[in-house]
Every structure is written in structure tokens, then in C-alpha cells.
Amino acid sequence: MAEAFYEDWQVSISREWDVLGPFPIHAREQHFLSPSFPLDLSRPVDLNATYPSAYADSAFVGWSKAQSNENGSLEVSFPDIRWESLRATEGWAALQHHTVLRSTLTVHPPTRPNFQSKGPPQLRINLLQGSFFTIIPTGTPASALSQGLVPEWHAGNIYAMGQSPPNVVALPVFPSLSESTSYEIIVSGDYEIRLFGDPRHDDSNVPKLSIALTVDIKEPTSSVARDPSHDVYSDFIDGWAFGDALGVGLYSTDGWWTVKRIIVSEDLAEYIDFDLVHQTRLAPGQHRIVPIKLTQIQPIDVSQVSFTLEIVSGEITSAVEVVIPVENRIHWTTIKDEHYSIKGTYFHAASTPTAFIVAPPDEPNVGLPQPPILALHGAGVDIFAHDFWIQAIPRQPRSWIITPSGRTAWGLDWHGPSAQDAWETVDALHDILEAHNEWQKWAIAPSSQVMLMGHSNGGQGAWYLAARYPDRVVGVVPAAGYIKSQSYVPWVQSRAAHYIDPALRAILDSSLTPDDNDLFLSNLVDTPVLAIHGGDDDNVPVWHTREAVSVLKTWNPNANITYREDPGELHWYPSLFANDQVRSFVSSVIGQSGRKDTPTSQSFTLTVAIPADSGSLHGWSIHRLSVPGRLARLTVDLQEGAIRVRTRNVKAFSIRIGALPVNVRNVPFVFDGQRFELDEGTWSLSDFTLAVSREEGQWTPYSPREVSEPAPRGRIARLLSSAGPFTIVIATKQRGPALYAALRIAHNLNVHHKLDADILDNQEALQRLGQSSLGPGNLIILEYGPLGELAKSILSGEKTAFRVRGSDIELRGRLLNEPSTAALFLHPHPTHSSSSVLFVYGSDLAGMERGLRLFPFRTGVTVPDWIVIGDQAEERGAGGVEGAGVWGNDWGWNEGMSAF
């Protein structure tokens, strides 16, 4: 038994594990299924039982044994399964599988006489590369569960990312104060190719699940501790901070604490002003980064800075001493070092301190600034722990190299907040360089165009960003990128596919449409592309890039794309970017940027899925869709006598007149056969934007000032792109299911995306709503059973089809009060039109637990704007979805993209 001690409480976990599996599953399906599938945890576990599985020769699988090592690492495989036979027809999809793991955890009481004043302990559990885990009471027959105790599922650190705190877990029932108490720990282990790779890498045909689980005691001692792993700080150049954002990691060991003010010594205050961006409140067990804005008065030459944070909990005032190291570096012109790089900082979404790495150019600007290189790293690459990625990009004479973090080493696959982070780092570098006179001759342009580069997941991200924001990209070098997740490992082993209505499945799958790079390659026909892939890549198959080239050439045989395949090379190799062709391509494209005579195809098509996540192509923008949830396309034919436009699923669009080629000025527009003409004076206004909207079948012009910002909807994952810290609202701040649910969401946002969250109860949220002080960040409202007052207040406006009836929610006349039912839906924010609310509603506690697992903190979880799911999902996955859809314009019912 592996043991951990904290004062007199002790906890141990058996190294013996019961293993059940394997079961076919596709990636992310575990978010819909019960993590304990096929077990019903309200019934006793029969270790002699067998369960159907298409992977086994007998069509049934049973229990086996595995043993972890002393460090908690556990390897699970099923050598009796004929994996090669399955793989022969289904490829990698046949290797993905689900496994249930079960062991015993024991809590030992303290022996000191005064232990009773401490209260029951909580556990700190760190599960690496496992999907979910829960702790349930032992007993015959699991009596607490059979009497209604609902398992509380915690997401594991599935990507094994560093700087991630463990899960804080409340015990489901109090441990005995006089003898040891045993619990069962259940783990959902899910083999994914992206995580564990092809077993052939290890000269094996058998996939091996490798997880690690450690546990120790967290006693309820009310205080705040430092968490240096969450600190965010910049380098200093000749004594000046390379960025104005500073973040201090804190952790509430117990109790509610608020950081009220910062206290700085007089000596330090002569050099730098330190200002709290906002007061930061920590819930019990929560990790947060305190945002501090630096305003530097004069350069400093120190090895560290020290200050004090005053914290308050009720009537108690305390202090946390903070020491931040200072890396003071000489100016990049003073040292000629090809490995020189700088860590900068900025505030993501206005208030979350965020770091990034840049490499300076060799020379200052001559004339207009040249576009920087925006380089996107691959999955699992920590740009701060290793300099591999920044060093892999060839240096340029007058272009900065910018490597954003993507929020974390995995992030959201360069979508959503990861894409937001990438663009914000570009803007941050401009602001940093412009803030100091001696750096301005090295500055990049405001809202600068970029040269995109990326490898692996970053190569996919380069395709993604370039195809969504083509006017902001001068060229792109995607290397070893996959075309979309469903093609990387197909979903042929989907369990839900055997049960779900195909029309409903299509609506669920529409939530992935914005990520499908192949659908948006029309936007790149005029963008210079050098696509690269190793000919023997065994991580991302080479056909992905070949197919992207084919799709782009289908849109336009003259598309400006070059394909380089390096025979015999694997996923990464030293010469991938370090070769003359890449250097020449990058240098040529950057050198030609900004020219007025950049060629534009006579005919091109702009493709958009979510207008809020899309930029313009040659000045043309799509602002609204006729049927949200479906693709919109706008095809432009530039003819000498007219500009002809054909639209598909477009409700409103615009064109910036100055972006049109000079040879098609002063000609009429023809929109779907409808003729428009501008007077000569308007043609002379290069910054004039012509905006039109389809009204009653006719295209109608409207003022460019009325071009509203697209609504933040299209899929629930859109919520992750927030204008500020999230606000999570629960019924009460007392310990219990609601608070633990909020802490789990905050934990997942932190681990996967380093996104910040504030937790409020209903009363405080109502007060802030009344004062219009909820803030611009997105809201998450957690409800189960009778609705709280905030939910009633917001839903009473009847902005969507979800309405209040008594204390319940109804949708189109049907009460959602069946046991174990969950509903997740986006709703307009009550005070900020560019933000949104996510309701996570359960008819009961079991329903809310089901809804929490659908919170899309990972890519590939198919949840559109709203979804209703029932208890059949336990064994049928998405086959238990009872309804789903995408909101129409103005949040209305969208019949063409709804099923209920």
C-alpha cells in the first residue's frame, strides 16, 4: 500500500487494480457515456461478470488484474485481443478503447486528542492521462449509492500538463473517527492515439494505456498559500519590463479569501507602480492568478522584487509575502546570439496575465515594419520549459518571431481561446515596443499582418488561423498538420452511432464544423502557402497535407501553394524548417508584404461558419448567416463590367471599397442578380464600407455603423472565448454539491486553458446584476432542482426557447424535470451584448453531474448552442441525447438546425 501523511490523517491506495475492458469508443465519447460504463455503480460489482464488447473473440470481456508501481504509475493492456485483425480494416480507430479501473482507497483517522476540531479531511488527487475518476463508499451492496448518493466525477489531467494543481476531492461520506474507512476509486481510462501514439512505436501491436494516480490529504486549515507554478512575469531588457502584466499564483487551502491590496516598499515604488487590476477572491481549494499591472518609472537592476498582498476573509486580515525573480537581460543589439529570446507578458481578455516568447530580428525597421512570424507549437510543447520551439524557427533580418503559449501546452488546438491568445500576443508585442522610445524603431505595425508557421498540432493551427483570418496573413508554412480531428482518427467505432437519429447526430456534429480546416480552404486561394510533411510521418499521416493541397487546388488550380514532402522523414526532423526552401519562401513573402499590386484571383469564395470567429477575405466579410449552424459562402467574380456576388446561407455581408482591385472600380455590383451602383464620390472613399442585408428576399444597404458585432454563439465551446474572467454562479457558497461543481469547472478551466473564474452565490450575483457590475466575462450558471432567483430573473426575459414554469425549466412546452435529465444552453448575457451565459441545468443532482461532463474544456465534444440529454446516455452516449440545436439570429428558434 502506498501511503501519504498530513499531520495525523493518513491516506493509502491499494496498488492492486481491477480492470474491465476493452470497449470500442471514439475520441471524446467518454464525455457522453457514463465514465464507469458498462457498470451501474448503484449495484454491487460482480468481478465474475462479463460484458459485451466487439473487440473480444467471444464478444464478451471480463475483469482482469493490474498492479501500479510505488509511484502510482499503472500500465494496462489486453494482449488477448486480436488488435492487428481489428486494425486491418478499421485502422487507428480500432485501437481506441475505453477501460474501467477500480481500486481501494483507505483513510486512517488521527490519534491526537484534539483531532475532532479539525473536521474531516479532503483529498488531493492527481490523475495523469486518465479521463475521469470518482470516489464512492464501499459497502454491500454500495448502500449509499443505492439510496441516492450521486458519484461526483472529476476530470483527470488527461494531457499530463505541468504546472497543474491536483483535484481537491471531498469524501462522499465522512470517514470514521475511530477506525480506518475504505472507499472505492473508479477511473475511466480511455486510450487515444493522440495521447499514447501508435503502439508500433514501441515495436508492439498491442495498445497500452499508461496512467498515474497519486493521492494525499488536504486538511481544512484556513489560509492562503503561494503557488509559484502559476506566477507570470516577463524578462527585463536593460532594466525595463518586457510587458506590463504580472501574475501571482495563490491557492486557498480553505475558506473564502479576497486579495484586497498590494503593499510595496518605498524603495521599489520609486521604480515601478504595482496596481491590482481587480480584487481577486479565492474559493476554498481554488487556485487563481492575481493580476497586477506594472507601470515602470525608471529601469531597475535587481535579481528579484518583493511585495505583500493583503488578504481578507470575513473579519480576518492576513498577508502573503511575494518574491518574483527578475531576469535582467541586455538589449538584443548588444549581444549577437542566434539563441537569444525574450519572455513578454500581456493581459489576456483584459485581465489574465499571460506570457509568450519572442525572438528579435537582426536589424531595426527600414521604412514600414515587416510582418512578424507567428509560430504555433505542437501538442504538449511547453514553450517556457524548453527553448526547442523558438529555436526551430529560422531567424529573419527584420521580422520578429512570436511564439504564443496557446494558453497551455495543449490548449484548445489553436481554436477558441488559443486562437485569441495567438492574435493577442501580436498586438501585445506592438504595444510593448511602442511603449519605449528606444524600442520603437523595432516596432511592428498595429494589428499587424503575420507570417504563420506551425508544426503538428501547430501546423493544423496554422491552417486554421490562416483560413479563418486570411486578410491578416501574408503567408503560411504548415508542417505535419492534420486536416481535422475526425480524419485524424475516424469515428467508425462510435457507440452512439448505433442508437442516435442520424439527423440529430448531424446537428451535434455541426458543432465541429468551425474546426474542419478542409471546409475553409477556399479562403486561401490567394495566400502563399508552403505545406511540408515528412514522407514517413508515423504520427500525423502524410496524406493529410497531400489532401489539403488537393482541396485547395480544386478551389483554384492556380492557388499559390507549394508542397514539400521530405522522403523518409518522420514527424519531426532538424531540417524541417532549417532548409533553403523555407528560408527563401519566408523571406520572399515577407519582403513582398504591403505591396499594392498583390494579385487577387478574378473569382474567389469566402467560407464562414461562425462570423464571430472569422475575418475578411480581400475586404469581404460575412456578418450574419441565414441559417446559423450551416456553412455560409460568398463567391465574388471580379469582372471589368461588374462585380458579381453569389451567396449561400448569407444574411448580411460587407465590402471595404478600398480593398477592391483598381481595375474594378466604378462598376456596378450584382448581388444574387440584384444590381447596386455607387456614386463616384463614394468610390473615392477608400475607407468606405458597403454593408447589405437580405430583407424579405432583397439585398438592402445599411449604414456601416450598423454592422453589429456577431453574436457569441454557434456552439457551447464558443463560451471559452471570454472578454474577461468567467463568473460561475451557484445557489450557495456552503460546502456541498453546488460549490464542488463550480470548483471542478474552475479547476478544468485552469488546468486546460489557464482561464480565470470567480465564484459567486445567487445573492451576490443578483446584487451585481442590479448594479450592472457583473463584468464583461461570460457567465456560467449551475442549477439543479428548483431554479434560483438569478436564473429566473435572466430566463424571465424569454430571450431563447428555454422558459421558466414555476421553479422548473421548460423547452417548447415540455418540462425538463424527468430524473437525471440535463440541459446545457447558451443565452444572451444580461448586460454585455458581446458576452453570453451558459446554463448547466440538471433536473436533479444526477442530471447536473451529467451536464458537467459535457462542459467542452477539450476540443471534439459535440455540443452545439443547446442540448438536452437523459439517463440513456449512461450506456448509449450521444444516443441518449433528447434534443439539440443551434440558435437562430437574435437567439430565436432555428427550425432547420434543431431537433427536439
ABEGO torsion letter per residue (X at the ends): XBBBBBEABBBBBBABBBBBOBBBBBBGAAAABBAAOABBAABBBBAABBBBBAABAAGBBBBBBBBBBAAGBBBBBBAABBAAAAAAAAEAAAABBBBBBBBBBBBBBBABAAAAAAEBBBBBBBBBGBABBBBBBBEOBGAAAAAGBBBBBBBBBAAGBBGBBBBBBBBABBBBAABBBBBBBBBBBBBBAAAAEBAAAAGBABBBBBBBBBBBBBBBBBBBBBBAAABBBBBBBGGBBBEABBBBBBBBABEBBBBABBBBBAAAAAABBBBBABBBBBBBGBBBBBBBBBBBABBBBBABBBBBBBBBBEABBBBBBBBBBBBBBBBAAABBBAABBBBBBBBBGGABBBBBBBBBBABBBBEBBBBBBBBBBBBGBBAAABAAAAAABBBBAABBBBBBAGGBAAEAGGBEAAAAAAAAAAAAAAAAAAABAAAAAABBBBGBBBBBBBBEAAAAAAAAAAAABAAABABBBBBGBBABAAAABBAAABAAAAABBAAAAAAAAAAAAAABAAAAAAAAAABBBBBBBBAABAABBAAAAAAAAAAAAAABAABBBBBBBBBGBBABBAAAABBAAAAAAAAAAAAABGBAABBBBABBBBBBABAAABBBBGGBBBABBABBGBBBBBBBBBBAABBBBBBBGBABBBBBAAABBAAABGBBBBBGGBBBBBBAAAAABAABBBBBBBBGGBBBBBBAAABBBBBBBGBAAAAABBABBBBBBBABABBEAAAAAAAAAAAAAAAAAGBBBBBBBAAAAAAAAAAGAAEABBBBBBBBEBBBAAAAAAAAAGABABBBBEABBBBGGBBBABBGBBBBBBBBBAABAABBBBBBBBABAAAAAAAAAABBABBGBBBBABBBBBAAAAAAEAAABABBBBBBBGGBBBAAABBX
